[in-house]
Amino acid sequence: MRLRSLSLRANGIGADEVDAIVEMVRTSHSLGHSLTFLDLRSNALGDEGCKALTQALSDHAQAGAPR
């Protein structure tokens, strides 16, 4: 089974917890997952958390792009 969609909406995720999500995104591609939907609405990720997550998602998208 491959992880494609993950909803963590309104789970009380803050800046301290976002590191675990960033790591999950970074390693998901190497595990054969192709995450296409991640819902983090209604959480308090903060500016730095959003920046780290954006970079991880960008890296994930580039890793899955055809070469």
C-alpha positions in Angstrom: 0.0 0.0 0.0 1.3 3.4 -0.9 0.7 6.6 1.0 -0.9 9.2 -1.4 -3.1 11.3 0.8 -2.7 12.4 4.4 -5.1 14.6 6.4 -3.8 16.0 9.7 -6.3 18.8 9.8 -6.9 20.5 13.2 -4.6 18.1 15.1 -2.9 20.7 17.2 0.3 20.5 15.2 2.7 23.3 16.0 6.2 24.4 15.1 7.7 21.7 17.4 5.8 18.9 15.7 6.3 20.0 12.1 9.9 18.6 12.0 8.4 15.1 12.1 6.2 15.9 9.2 9.1 17.3 7.2 11.1 14.1 7.9 8.1 12.0 6.8 7.8 13.9 3.5 11.5 13.7 2.9 11.7 9.9 3.4 8.3 9.0 1.8 9.6 9.1 -1.7 12.5 6.7 -0.9 10.0 4.3 0.6 8.0 4.2 -2.7 5.2 6.6 -1.6 3.9 9.3 -3.9 2.3 11.8 -1.6 0.0 14.0 -3.6 -2.3 15.5 -0.9 -1.3 16.8 2.6 -3.9 18.6 4.6 -2.6 20.6 7.5 -5.3 23.2 7.8 -6.2 24.6 11.2 -2.8 23.9 12.7 -0.2 26.4 14.0 2.9 25.5 12.0 4.4 29.0 12.1 6.5 30.8 9.5 9.6 28.6 10.0 7.6 25.4 10.0 5.8 26.4 6.8 9.2 27.3 5.1 10.7 23.9 6.1 7.6 22.0 4.9 7.5 23.9 1.6 11.1 23.0 1.0 10.5 19.4 1.8 7.5 19.2 -0.5 9.4 20.9 -3.3 12.2 18.4 -2.9 9.6 15.6 -2.9 8.0 16.9 -6.1 11.4 17.2 -7.8 12.4 13.7 -6.8 9.2 12.3 -8.4 9.5 14.4 -11.6 10.5 12.6 -14.8 14.2 13.0 -15.7 
